[in-house]
């Protein structure tokens, strides 16, 4: 029980390190990927136009 208390006694530096690492990793991946994928957007837009044409014909 004493070892568990010693591990969790100073958890603030650990939390700060985890949060800062997550920000660094997120910024790295966001800066690496500049453009979103366009094939997925085109697929959804084509389905919207198909449904619009189907609903107009009825």
N, CA and C of each residue as an Amber inpcrd file, in Angstrom:
protein
   174
   0.8310000  -1.1920000   0.0000000   0.0000000   0.0000000   0.0000000
   0.8760000   1.2560000   0.0000000   1.9890000   1.1880000   0.7090000
   2.8810000   2.3390000   0.7930000   3.5140000   2.6530000  -0.5620000
   3.8430000   1.6240000  -1.3220000   4.4530000   1.8650000  -2.6330000
   3.4600000   2.5060000  -3.5940000   2.2010000   2.1350000  -3.4940000
   1.1750000   2.7450000  -4.3450000   1.0280000   4.2280000  -4.0030000
   1.0290000   4.5510000  -2.7260000   0.9260000   5.9550000  -2.3180000
   2.1320000   6.7600000  -2.7860000   3.3160000   6.1650000  -2.7650000
   4.5110000   6.8670000  -3.2190000   4.4690000   7.1090000  -4.7320000
   3.9010000   6.1730000  -5.4740000   3.8180000   6.3400000  -6.9270000
   2.8420000   7.4510000  -7.3010000   1.7460000   7.5610000  -6.6100000
   0.7190000   8.5460000  -6.9460000   0.8630000   9.8630000  -6.1930000
   1.8660000   9.9640000  -5.3470000   2.0330000  11.1770000  -4.5550000
   2.4070000  12.3680000  -5.4340000   3.3110000  12.1860000  -6.3620000
   3.7520000  13.2600000  -7.2430000   3.2960000  12.9830000  -8.6710000
   2.0230000  13.0340000  -8.9150000   1.5150000  12.7210000 -10.2450000
   1.4100000  13.9540000 -11.1380000   1.5530000  15.1550000 -10.5940000
   1.4310000  16.3590000 -11.4170000   2.5080000  16.4580000 -12.4890000
   3.7640000  16.1900000 -12.1910000   4.7600000  16.2210000 -13.2770000
   4.4900000  15.1810000 -14.3630000   4.0080000  14.0210000 -13.9700000
   3.6860000  12.9830000 -14.9470000   2.5520000  13.4290000 -15.8460000
   1.5430000  14.0420000 -15.2720000   0.4060000  14.5220000 -16.0600000
   0.8430000  15.6210000 -17.0150000   1.6830000  16.5260000 -16.5500000
   2.1670000  17.6150000 -17.4060000   3.0080000  17.0580000 -18.5460000
   3.8330000  16.0640000 -18.2800000   4.6450000  15.4460000 -19.3330000
   3.7590000  14.7570000 -20.3660000   2.7360000  14.0480000 -19.9270000
   1.8310000  13.3510000 -20.8510000   1.0800000  14.3570000 -21.7150000
   0.5870000  15.4270000 -21.1230000  -0.1540000  16.4340000 -21.8820000
   0.7510000  17.1310000 -22.8850000   1.9640000  17.4840000 -22.4690000
   2.8650000  18.1660000 -23.4030000   3.2810000  17.2370000 -24.5400000
   3.5210000  15.9670000 -24.2510000   3.8420000  15.0210000 -25.3250000
   2.6790000  14.8450000 -26.2890000   1.4710000  14.8170000 -25.7740000
   0.3190000  14.6740000 -26.6650000   0.1600000  15.8960000 -27.5640000
   0.4160000  17.1100000 -27.0370000   0.3750000  18.3020000 -27.8760000
   1.4520000  18.2660000 -28.9500000   2.6480000  17.8420000 -28.5800000
   3.7250000  17.7700000 -29.5660000   3.4240000  16.7630000 -30.6700000
   2.9290000  15.6140000 -30.2970000   2.6010000  14.5890000 -31.2910000
   1.4590000  15.0510000 -32.1810000   0.4250000  15.6620000 -31.6040000
  -0.6950000  16.1600000 -32.4030000  -0.2420000  17.2390000 -33.3750000
   0.5880000  18.1670000 -32.9120000   1.0650000  19.2240000 -33.8020000
   1.9380000  18.6630000 -34.9170000   2.7270000  17.6530000 -34.6180000
   3.5510000  17.0290000 -35.6540000   2.6830000  16.4330000 -36.7510000
   1.6350000  15.6970000 -36.3690000   0.7900000  15.0690000 -37.3760000
  -0.0770000  16.0840000 -38.1090000  -0.4990000  17.1470000 -37.4340000
  -1.3050000  18.1730000 -38.1040000  -0.4480000  18.9350000 -39.1010000
   0.7900000  19.2470000 -38.7540000   1.6640000  19.9680000 -39.6760000
   2.1270000  19.0820000 -40.8320000   2.2190000  17.7980000 -40.6080000
   2.6540000  16.8840000 -41.6560000   1.5740000  16.7050000 -42.7260000
   0.3270000  16.6780000 -42.3200000  -0.7810000  16.4920000 -43.2540000
  -1.4000000  17.8640000 -43.5130000  -1.0930000  18.4480000 -44.6730000
  -1.5810000  19.7820000 -44.9790000  -2.9680000  19.7720000 -45.6070000
  -3.2130000  18.8510000 -46.5150000  -4.4770000  18.8310000 -47.2400000
  -5.3220000  17.6360000 -46.8090000  -6.6060000  17.8390000 -46.6090000
  -7.4660000  16.6910000 -46.3200000  -7.6600000  15.8510000 -47.5830000
  -8.0430000  14.6340000 -47.3920000  -8.2620000  13.7660000 -48.5520000
  -9.4760000  14.2390000 -49.3220000  -9.3860000  14.2140000 -50.6280000
 -10.4820000  14.7340000 -51.4380000 -11.3740000  13.6270000 -51.9890000
 -10.8640000  12.3840000 -52.0440000 -11.6820000  11.3200000 -52.6220000
 -12.9030000  11.0500000 -51.7670000 -12.8100000  11.1810000 -50.4740000
 -13.9450000  10.9310000 -49.5930000 -14.9900000  12.0310000 -49.7410000
 -14.5510000  13.2720000 -49.8710000 -15.4870000  14.3810000 -50.0510000
 -16.2230000  14.2540000 -51.3720000 -15.5060000  13.8890000 -52.4200000
 -16.1390000  13.7160000 -53.7300000 -17.1640000  12.6050000 -53.7160000
 -16.8750000  11.5260000 -53.0190000 -17.8060000  10.4090000 -52.9320000
 -19.0990000  10.8370000 -52.2530000 -18.9880000  11.5640000 -51.1640000
 -20.1900000  11.9900000 -50.4460000 -20.9710000  13.0360000 -51.2480000
 -20.2710000  13.9290000 -51.9220000 -20.9730000  14.9080000 -52.7440000
 -21.7090000  14.2550000 -53.9030000 -21.1020000  13.2490000 -54.5230000
 -21.7890000  12.5650000 -55.6150000 -23.0320000  11.8490000 -55.1100000
 -22.9930000  11.2880000 -53.9060000 -24.1860000  10.6470000 -53.3450000
 -25.2710000  11.6650000 -53.0320000 -24.8890000  12.8540000 -52.6170000
 -25.8770000  13.8950000 -52.3440000 -26.5780000  14.2920000 -53.6420000
 -25.8180000  14.4580000 -54.7140000 -26.4210000  14.8370000 -55.9850000
 -27.3000000  13.7250000 -56.5360000 -26.9140000  12.4770000 -56.3460000
 -27.7560000  11.3580000 -56.7780000 -29.0960000  11.3790000 -56.0360000
 -29.0340000  11.5670000 -54.7250000 -30.2740000  11.5990000 -53.9480000
 -31.1340000  12.8020000 -54.3170000 -30.5010000  13.9350000 -54.6060000
 -31.2460000  15.1180000 -55.0150000 -31.9680000  14.8720000 -56.3280000
 -31.3010000  14.2230000 -57.2840000 -31.9320000  13.9090000 -58.5620000
 -33.0580000  12.9000000 -58.3930000 -32.8860000  11.9370000 -57.5320000
 -33.9430000  10.9420000 -57.2880000 -35.1620000  11.6240000 -56.6680000
 -34.9350000  12.5060000 -55.6980000 -36.0670000  13.1660000 -55.0370000
 -36.7520000  14.1540000 -55.9660000 -36.0210000  14.8030000 -56.8670000
 -36.6470000  15.7320000 -57.8180000 -37.4930000  15.0120000 -58.8330000
 -37.1040000  13.7970000 -59.2060000 -37.8480000  13.0330000 -60.2230000
 -39.1630000  12.5100000 -59.6920000 -39.3210000  12.4270000 -58.4020000
 -40.5560000  11.8420000 -57.8510000 -41.6600000  12.8060000 -57.8520000
